[in-house]
Amino acid sequence: MAVPSRPWSTLRRSCADAGVPVAFNGVGDLAGDVSATLATMEPDGEFDADANPDAVEALGREGLTYKVWGGDWCPDCTGQLPAFAAALSAAGVPADRVEQFPVETVDGEKEGPEMDEHGVTRIPTVIAFEDGEEVARFVESADVDIATYLTRELTDD
């Protein structure tokens, strides 16, 4: 018997209603589809590393890891995350240093893995960590793109 694929938030609610504890690790859904990636985190175009050496150095700094919350349905995410992904790629940041957390709306509320633990309420949100400590955070929008914003935060002494 095939089990229908359902979003993790629906599964979590169904299990909670039945008194069954559920831990979601962000890597699949009820049908077992392994997908903790966002289509919006596919690099879009080229990031000019030669014109942005500070960003390449800051974003690619050894020891930095990133957590990215977004939704492929979200206009802010589709407009900003592909360029950020291109910047990470140009900076040589390997995929294992970037965790992606798909967010969905349920009853008008945004829900996704680790949102509560990290105080995420708007998307896109990108948090940079160094040695397990948050060192920079981009939330939804700014006067510049995500890569430039995080570069400022990471190089601001």
Sequence and secondary structure as in RCSB ss.txt:
>XXXX:A:sequence
MAVPSRPWSTLRRSCADAGVPVAFNGVGDLAGDVSATLATMEPDGEFDADANPDAVEALGREGLTYKVWGGDWCP
DCTGQLPAFAAALSAAGVPADRVEQFPVETVDGEKEGPEMDEHGVTRIPTVIAFEDGEEVARFVESADVDIATYL
TRELTDD
>XXXX:A:secstr
       HHHHHHHHHHTT      SS  TT       GGGS  S   TTT HHHHHHHT TTEEEEEEE TT H
HHHHHHHHHHHHHHHTT  GGGEEEEE EEETTEEE TTHHHHT  SSSEEEEEETTEEEEEEES  SS HHHHH
HHHHH  
